[in-house]
Amino acid sequence: MNLISEIAEVYSNYNYSTEILVASVRSVQHVVDAALVGADVATIPPKIMLQMYKHPLTDKGLADFLADWKSTGQSIL
């Protein structure tokens, strides 16, 4: 990510409007690091995208939300 960081700094120094695209993302940490160093866009494989929101607390929150919705007896249909 050093290269991305250096590119972002140069673009910022000269007020370039070019966006920085990060490719070959191999992990969730790559996405986080790219965002932290100034990347504007990333090509993220579906497998990594799914891993980005997969977390036990997200799963619990979603289950709780669905249970609460079901208890209202309402339907979206």
C-alpha positions in Angstrom: 0.0 0.0 0.0 3.0 2.3 0.1 2.7 2.9 -3.6 -1.0 3.9 -3.3 -0.2 6.2 -0.4 2.6 7.9 -2.4 0.3 8.3 -5.4 -2.4 9.8 -3.3 0.0 12.3 -1.8 1.3 13.4 -5.2 -2.2 13.8 -6.5 -3.1 15.8 -3.4 0.0 18.0 -3.7 -0.8 19.0 -7.3 -4.6 19.0 -6.9 -5.1 16.3 -9.6 -8.7 15.2 -9.9 -7.7 11.7 -11.0 -9.2 8.9 -8.9 -7.0 6.1 -7.6 -8.2 2.6 -8.3 -6.9 -0.3 -6.3 -7.0 -3.8 -7.9 -5.9 -7.3 -7.0 -7.6 -7.0 -3.6 -6.9 -10.3 -1.8 -8.3 -9.6 1.7 -10.6 -7.4 3.8 -7.5 -5.8 5.3 -6.4 -4.8 1.8 -9.7 -2.9 1.4 -9.3 -1.2 4.8 -5.6 -0.3 4.0 -6.5 1.0 0.6 -9.2 3.3 2.0 -6.9 4.5 4.8 -4.1 5.5 2.4 -6.4 7.4 0.0 -7.7 5.1 -2.7 -11.0 6.2 -4.2 -12.1 2.9 -5.8 -11.3 -0.7 -5.3 -12.2 -3.7 -7.4 -13.3 -6.2 -4.8 -14.0 -9.9 -5.5 -17.4 -11.2 -4.3 -15.7 -13.5 -1.8 -14.0 -10.5 -0.1 -17.1 -8.4 -0.3 -19.0 -11.1 1.6 -16.3 -11.3 4.2 -16.4 -7.5 4.8 -19.8 -7.6 6.4 -19.6 -11.1 7.9 -19.3 -10.7 11.7 -21.0 -12.4 14.6 -22.5 -9.2 15.9 -23.9 -8.4 12.4 -25.5 -11.9 12.3 -27.0 -11.4 15.8 -28.3 -7.9 15.0 -29.9 -9.2 11.8 -31.5 -12.2 13.6 -32.8 -9.9 16.3 -34.2 -7.4 13.8 -36.0 -10.2 11.9 -37.4 -11.6 15.1 -38.7 -8.2 16.1 -40.3 -7.6 12.7 -41.9 -11.0 12.8 -43.4 -10.3 16.2 -45.2 -7.3 14.8 -47.3 -9.5 12.6 -46.9 -7.1 9.7 -45.9 -8.1 6.1 -44.1 -6.2 3.4 -46.2 -8.0 0.8 
